[in-house]
Amino acid sequence: MTFRPLSTAVALALALPLSAGTALAADQATDLDEVLVTATRTPVALGDSLSPAQVIGRAEIERSQATSLQQLLSGRAGINLTNTGGLGKQTSLFLRGAGSNQLLVLVDGVRIGSATAGLPALQDLPVEQIERIEIVRGPHSSLYGADAIGGVIQIFTRRDRGGLQPRAMAGIGSNNLREASAGLGMGGERGWFGADFAFVRTDGINACDGTAAGWGAGCFADEPDRDGYRNRSATLRGGSKLGDAWTLEGSALRAEGYNHYDGSWANYSETVQQVYSGKLRFAPTASTTLQATVGRSYDDSDDYGATGLVGGLETRRDQAALQGDFVLREGHTVTAGLDWLDDHITGTTAYDVDSRDNTGVFAEYQGRFGAQQLQAGLRGDDNEQFGSHTTGNLGWGWHFDGGILLSARYSTGFRAPSFNDLYYPYYGNPDLQPEESKNLNIGLSGQADAWRWTVDVFENRVDDLISFDSATFLPGNVDTARLRGGEITVATAFAGWDLAAQYSHVDPRNRSEGANRGNLLPRRARDTGRIDLDRDFGAFAFGTTVNAAGSRYDDAANLVRVGGYATLDLRFEYALGRDWTVLARVTNLFDRDYQLVDWYNQPGREYGLSVRWQPKG
C-alpha cells in the first residue's frame, strides 16, 4: 500500500480550525499547566518545553483500552515500532530513526534494559501498572549520559491521591485472551501508599512463517502453531513527608513474562523485569531542593529448547544520584548533580568483561528573559571502559502573543557499546568506541483553551555507528547515519469530539562509504501516523483509532521490503452506574494482513470485552 490515505486523513484533520498539537486525552488537551519532568530533570510546563515532548496520562491509557505498550505507543510522534509476532513478543522502538539500543527508558527515574543486548524489554511492561508516560524526543545525554541519542521515555508507576481508592478489572478476548487486575491506593498531605497486581494470558498466533532450511528463512524453524504468552506483574509504592522539609518515597515493580516463540535452538523463554527506587528529598526553602536517589533494575532472561535450558543472562544495574535545584531568582534555575551507574552481568555465556561503572557530573541552566527563554547544559561522564565523554545542549525559545512558541535546540549524545557488541563469543569486538551524535531541532508550537499543537523538524547525525562490518565479520565503528525528519501533532476538542492526530516523517540514511551508502536504515518506516477520535454520549462513550505506517526495509542492503499498513480500531464504554463500566473493543477491524518484521506475523481482527470497577467515592 502507499501512505497517501493516511497523509490525506492527517491533512484533513489539520485543516480544521485547530492546528496541530501533542497527542493527549481531552482532559489533558485543555490542561495547559501540565507538567513535564523528563526534559530537564525538573518540573516544567509542557507548553514551555524546548524539547519536543508529549505526555500520556492514566485517563488516556484507560480510554485507549490498550493491552500492551506496543499498542499504546504505536503511531505516536517520532515512534517506529517492530514486533515479532504479537502480544509479549520482542518489541523494539525506534525514536526519530535512532536504533532501539539508542533509546533510554526509565521507570520511576531508574534506567532499565539489558546491558548485554542494550535493549529494554518493553513487551513485558504491563500498561495496568502505568500512571503516566513522558516521551522526550532528541538527544539528552547532557542530562542522562549514555544511550539517549534518539530520546528518553520515562514510565511512572501508578500513584493515588485522596481517600482510599480500590479498583479491579477483568476481561476476555480473541485468541483466548484473559486479563485481570486489582489494586488500591491512598494519598494525603502527609503520606501515600499503593499496590497493584495484574495478569494477562493469551494463546497467541503463529508468530513466524519461517522454514527450517535456507538462509534468510526468518526464524529458521517450521513451527505453524500458536505462540502463547503470559505475564504477571505487581507494583508497590509509598511515601511520607518527614516534617516540613523532608520527603521520603519508594517504589517497586516486578513483571514476569512466559513467552512461546518460533526458533531453531530455543522456542520458550522466561523473563523477569524488576525495578526498585528510593528518593529522599530535602527542600529547606522555596528556592532550594536537594534530592538523593538510589535504584536497581534487574533483567533476567532464560531460553529453553527441546533439551531444556539452552541459555540465560542476568543484568543488574545499580544506580545512585545526587541532584540540587536552585532558583537564583524568578525565572532562573540551575540544576546540578552527580550520577553513578554500575552494570553487572551473569549467565551461561562467558564474557571477557562482566561489569563496568560510569560516573557523570552535570549542570543545567534554565532562564526566562521577557519573551525569550534559554536553556543550556553540560555533562561529563567517566566510563570505566571508555574514559571521559562530554555532551551538551543549548536551547532558545521566543514566546509570541497567542501562546505561540518558536524554539531551537542543539544537543549532542553518545552511546557506549553493549556487552554483546564488545564480548559476545565469536561476535564481539572489544575495540569498539562509543557512538556520537549531533542534533538540531527547530520547533513551533501553540496552545489555547481547548487545543495544543506542535510542528518540529530535526536532523541528527550519528558518527561511529556500530554495525556489522562485512570486512571483518564483526561489529565495527564503520558507519555514519543521518536522521532527518519532522513531526506534526494536534490535540483539541470540537463539537463534542476529542481529536488527537499526529504524523511523522523520518529519513534515516546510511551515510558511510560502501555498498549500502544512501540506503535507508533497516526496520524504520519513513512515514507513520495516528488519529484518535473519542466522544462521550452520557453513560456511553465511543472511540476510534487509525494507525498507519509506510513500507520499510528489513535489511541494510534494502533488498527485503516489508509493506506498509493501516488499521482501524473501535472501542466502546458503557457506565453501569457510578462505579462499574463495561468496555468492548475491536482491533484491526478490517482484518489487515501485515508484518512489522519480515516473516513475523501480526494479529488479525481481535475482539475484547472487559468490566472495570472503580468507586468514585
N, C-alpha and C positions, 0 to 999 in steps of 0.2 A: 504494500500500500504506500501511497505518498502521504506526506504530512499535511497536505493542503486542507483537509476538513478541519483538523484541529486548529490550524493557523487562522482559518476563516472564523471559527467559533470564538476564538480568543479575541480576534479583531472586532467582531460584533459586540462582544462583552465590553471591550474597552471603548467602543464608540458611544456607549451610553453616557449620559452626563454624570460620570462617576470618576473617570481616570482609572489609574492602576494603583494597586496597593498590596500590602502584606496580607498573606492568606490567614485570616483569623476568623473565629466564630463571630456571630453578630454582636454578642455581648462584649467581645474583645474589640471589635472594629470601632465601637463607639467609646471605648475606654482609652482616651488619648493620654492618660497618665500611666499606661502600662510600663512596667519596669523591666529592663534587661540587665543582667549581671555579667554574662559571659564575655561580652565585647570589651570590657575594661577591667574586670575583676572588682568593680564597684557598681552599685545601683545607678542606672542612668535611664531616663525616659526613652522608650523605644523610638519615638519621633526625633530625638536628639542624637541618636547613634550615628557616628561617622562610618561605622562598619555595616555593610548590608546584613540584615538580620531579620528573622521572624520568630514568633513565639506561638507554640501550640499548647493551649491550656486544657485542663481537665474537662471542661464543658465541651470543647470541640472533640476531644478524644471519645467521650461517651456518645456524642451525637453521630460521629462517623461510623460507629459500630465496628471499627477495625478489630480484627483478631490477631494482627501482628504488626510489628514496627514497619515491615516492608509495605504493607497495605496503607498504613497511616502516613508514611513519608513519600510514597511514590508520586512522582509528578510535581513535587514542590520545587520552588525556585532553586536552580543550580544543581538539583539532585538527579543522578542517574543510578538506577539500581539493577543488580543482576541477582538471580536466584536459580538454584539448581534443582527445581522440582517441587515447589510448593511450600506449605507451612512447615517450618522447622529445618528446611534445607539451607545449606550455606548461602548467605546473603552478603553481597559486597555493595558498598555505597561509594560512588564516585561523586565528589563535590567539585563543581566547576571544572570538570575534566581531570582533576587530580586523582591519582590512584587511591584505592581503598586503604592502602597502607600509608597514605599521606594525609589521613584524616585523624584528628584527635577526638576521642569520645570520652566524656567524663560522666560519672554517676555521682551526684551529690558532691562534686568537686574532686573526685578521685579518678585518676586515669585508669582505664580498663583496656583489656585486649591482650592477645598472646604476644609475648616477647619473642617467640620463635617464628611464628608466621607474620607477625606485625599487623594482625587484623583483629578487630573487635567482633565477638560473636553476637551480632545484632539479632540474629534469628532466635536467640534464646532469652532475650529480654522481654518480659511479658508486659503488654500495654495496661493490664489491670493494676499494675504496681506503679504506674507513672502519673505524677501530678502535673508535670509541665516539661516541655522540651524547648530549649533555645538553640537555634541554628544560626551560626555566625559564619559568613562566607568570606573567603580570602585568608592569606597567611596571618597567623597570630603567634608566631614563635617568640616575638618580643615579650609576650606575656606568659606563654606556657612552655617554651622550649621546643624540643624536637617534635616532629610529626604533624604540626599544624600548618601544612603547606596549602591544602585545599580549604581548610577551615576547622571549626570546632563545633561539635554537637554536645550539649550538656543536657543530661536527663536528671530531673529531680523526682525523687520518690514521693509518694503521697503524703500530704500534710492536712491536718484538720484544725479548724478554728471554731470557737464557740463551744456549746454544750456537747454531751456525749452523742456521737453520730455513728450508729451502726449501719451496715449495708450488706447486701447479698445479691448475687446474680447466678442464674443457671440457664443453660441453653443447649440446643442441639442443632445439627445442620447436616449438609451433604457430606458424603464420604465418611459417614458415621462420626461426625464431629460431636464431641461432648465438652462442655466448658462450664466451669463454676468458680465462683469467688466469694469471699466473705471478709469482712473487716470491721473495725471500729476505731474511732479516734476521738480525741477531745483536746481542745486548746483554750487556754485562758491567758490572762495578762501575765501570770507568773510562771506558767509551765504548760506543757503539752505532751501527749503520748499518742501512739497509734500502732496498730498491727493489721496486716492484710495477708491473705492467703489466696492462691489461685491455682487452678488446674485446667489444662487443655489437653485433649487427646483426639486424634484423627487417624483413620485407616489410610489416608493419603491417596495419592495417584501413582501411576507408574512414572517414576521420576525421570528415567533416561531411556532413550530409544537406541542405545549403543549396541554394538556387536562385540563378540568375544575375540575377534581377529581383525587385524588390519590397522595401519597407522591412521590416527585421526578418527578412531571409532568411538568418540565420545567417552563413555565411562569404561570402555574396554570390557564390557560384560553384557551378556544377553539374559536379562532378568525381567521379563514382562510381567511384573507383579506389582501389587500396591506397596508403597513405601511409607509406612506409618510414622507417627511422631507423637511423643508425649512430653509434657512439660509440667513441672511442679515448682511453685515459687512462693516466697514469703518475704515480707519486709517488716522490720521493727524500727521504731524511731521514738525519740523522746528528747525533751529539753526543759531547762528551767532557768529562770532569772535568779542569780545568786546575789541579791541586793540590787541596787540601782545601776551599777556599772558593769557587773559581770553576768555573762550568759554562757551556759554550758549546754551542748546538744550533741546527739549522736544518732547514727542510723546504720542499718544493716540490711542487705539484700542478698538472697540466695535463690538461684534458679537452676533447676536440674533438667537437662534435656536427654531424651532417649529417642534416638533417630535411626530409622532404617533407610538405606540408600542403595544405589546400584554401584558396584565396583568389583574389580577383578581380584584384589587382595584382601579387601575388607568390605563389609556391607552393613555394619551396625556400629553405632557409637554411643557412648555415654559421656555427657559433658556436665560440668559444674561451673557456674559463674557466681562468684561471691565477692561482695564489696562491703567494707566497713569504713566508717568515717566518724571522726570526733572533732569538735570545734570548741575552743574556749575563746570568748570574745570579751574584751575589756574596752569600755567606752567611758572614760572619766569625764569627758566634755563633749559638747555637740560637735566640736571640730576635730576630735581625735578618736580614732578607733584602732585598736590593736587586736590581732587575731592569730591564734596558733591552731594549726590543723594537722591531724595525723590520719593516715588511712592505709588500707591494704586492699588490693584487688587480687583475686585468685582465679586462675583459669586452668581447668583440668579437663583433658580430653583423652578418652581411651577408645581405641578402634578394635573391633572384633571381626574375625572371619570364620570360616568353617572349622578351623582348628582351635578357636578360642582367641585370646588376646594376641593381637599382632603388633600393637604399638600403643604407647601412651606418653603424654607430655603434660607437665605441670608448670605453670608460670606463677610466680609470686612477685608482686610489685609493691614494695613498702614505700610509703611517701610521707613527707612532712613539709610544712610550710609555715613561715612567719610573714605576716603582712601588716603594714601600717598605712592607714589612710588619714591624711592630714589636710584639712580645709584651711588654706592660707588666708583667704577671705572669700566673701560670697562670690561664687562662680569660678573659683580657682582651687583645684585639688591636686595634691601629689600623693601617689601611691608607690610604696617601695616594699621590697620583700626578698625573701630567700626561699628557694625550693630545693628539696632533696628527694632523689628517686633512686631506689635500688632494685634492680631486676635480678631474679634468681630462677633458674630452670632446673628441673629434674625430669627423669623419664627413662624410657627404654632405649632412646637414641643417645649415643655419646657425642658430646660437643667438646671441642678443644678448650673453649671458654664457656662457663655456665653461669657467670654473674658479671654485673657491671653496675657502677653507680654514676650518678650525674648530679652536680650541684649548680644551681642557677641563681643569679642575682639580677633583679630587675627594678626599674623605676619607670613610672608613667605620670605624665602631667596632663591635666585637662583644664582648659581655661575658656572663659567667655568674655569677649570684648565687644560690648554692644551687640550688633547683629552678627558678629563673627565669632567662630568657635575654633579652638585649636586643641590638638591632641598630639603628644609626642612621647615616644617610649624607647627604651634601650635595655637590652638584656645581654648578659654574658653567661655562657654555660661552660662548665668544666667537666668534660666527659672522661671517664676512666680510660676509655679506649682511644678516643679521637681528640683529646686535648680541648683547647678553648675554641669557642664559636660565638660570634657576636651577631645579634639581629636587632632590628629596629623598626619603628613605624613613625610616620608623620602624617597627620590628618588635618584638614582645614574644612570649615563649613561657613556658609553665609545664609542667614535666616531672612527671608523676604516676607513682606506682608502677606497675609492669607495662609500662613502655615507652610510655605514653600521653603525647602532646604536644598541648597546646592552644595555638594561635598566632593572632595578629592582626597584620596588616601593612598600613600605609598608605603609598602611594607615588605619585609624580607622574611624568609623562613628557611628551615632546614629539616632534614630527616636523617637520623642515624640508621645505618643498615641493621636489619633484624638479625637475630642469631642464625636463622636459616640462611639468610644471604651470606653470612660470614663463614659458618661452620658446618652446615648440613653435610653429612657424609657423601662424598663423591659429587657434591654440587657446590658447596660454599666456597667463597673466595675471601680469605682473611685480609686481603689488600684493599678492599673496598673503602671508599671515602664517603662521607655524608653527601646527600643531595642538597642543593641550594636553590632558592627561588627568589625572584624579584617580581613584585606585583604592583600594578597601578589600577585603581578603581575610581571611576567618576560616577557620581550618583545625583539624582534629582528626585525629591520626594515631596509629598504634601499630605496634609490631614485637615479634616474639618469635623463637624458634628457627627456625621454618620458615615464617613469614608476615610480611607487611608490609601495612598498609592506610592509606589516607588519604581524608578527606572534606573538600572545600573549597567554600565559597560566596564569591561576589565580586560587586562592582559597580564598573564602570569608566565614568566619564563623560568623553566627549571633546568639547571645545569647538573652534570654528573648524574643524570638519571640512571638508576640501577636497573639493568635489564639483561637478558641473556645475550652473551657475546658469542656469535657463531664461530669466531676465530679461535676461541679458547674453550668453547663448550662449557663455560662457567658464567655466572653473573659478573658484570663489569660496569664501571662508570664510563659507558660508551655513548650515552645518548644525551641529547638536548631536546627538550619539548617546549612548544609554545602553546599555551592555553589561552584562547581569546574568545570572548563572547559577551552576552548580555542577558538581562532578565527584566521582565515587566510583571508586576503583580498588583492586584486590586482587592480590596475588601470594602463592601458597602451594604446598605440596606435600601431597598426601593420597593414601593407598592406592596409592602408586607413581606417581601422576599429578602433573604440574606444571600449575597453573592460573594464568593471568593474565587478569583481567577488568577492564574499565573502561567507564564510562558517563558521558556529558557532556550537560548541557543548557545552552543559552545562549539568551537573549532579546535579540537585537541590534536595538534600536528607533531609528528616526529620531525625534528629539525637536525638530526645527526647525519653525518656522512654515511653513505652506504645505500644498499638496495632499497631500504624502506624510507628513505628521506622523502618527506612530503606526505607520507601516509597518515591516516587517522590512527590515533592510539586505539587499541582494541577494547571492545565491550563498552564503548561510550556512544550513546545515541547523540547526534548533533542537535536534535530538537526534542524537547519534552514539554508537556503541559498538563494542566489540571484545572477543571472548573467544578466547584461545589455550589449547589443551589439548594436552599432549605427554606421551609416555611412552616409556621405553626397555624393550625386551624382549631383553636380551642384546645380540647383534650387530644386532638390528633395532630401529628407532625409528619411531614414528608420531606425527603431529601434525595438528591441525585448527585452522582459524581461521574464526570467524564475524565478519563485518564488515558493519555496517549504518548507515544514516543515514536520517533522515526527509526529508520534502519540503522544498524551498527555492524561493524566487522568484528569477528571473533578471533582474528589473528593479526599479528604485526604486519604481515605481507598484504593485508587487505584482499585476500582471496576467498575467504569464507564469510559470506554475508548473511546476517540474521535480520529478517524482515521486521518492519515497524508494525505497530498495532494501535488500536483504540478500543477501549472497553467502556461500558456503561453500567453503573451500579445504581440500585434503588434501595432506599431504606424507609421504614415506617415506624412510627411510635404511637401508642395509644395509652393514655393515663387512666388506670383503673382506680380512680380516687386520688388522694393526695400522695400516697406513699408507694403505690405499685404502678409499674409501667411495663407494657408488653412491647417488645421490639421484634421487627421482622426485616429481613434484607434479602436482596438478590444481587449477587456479584457476577460480573461478566454476563449480563442479561442476554446478549446475542450469541453466547457460546463461542466466542472467537478462539481460534486455534493459533497460539503464538508461543514463541520462546524468547527468553532473555539471554540465554547461553546456548550455543549450538548443541543439539542433541537432547537438551534438557527441557521437559515439558512444563507448562503452566496449567493450573486448574481451568476447566471449562466453567459452564454455568453452575453456580452453587447457591443454595438457599440456607438461611439461618433463622431460627426462632428462639427468643430468649425472654426471660422475665426478670425485671430488676426491682428490688425492694430497697428504698432509701427514704426513711422517715424524714419529713420536712420540719419536724419539731413543733 
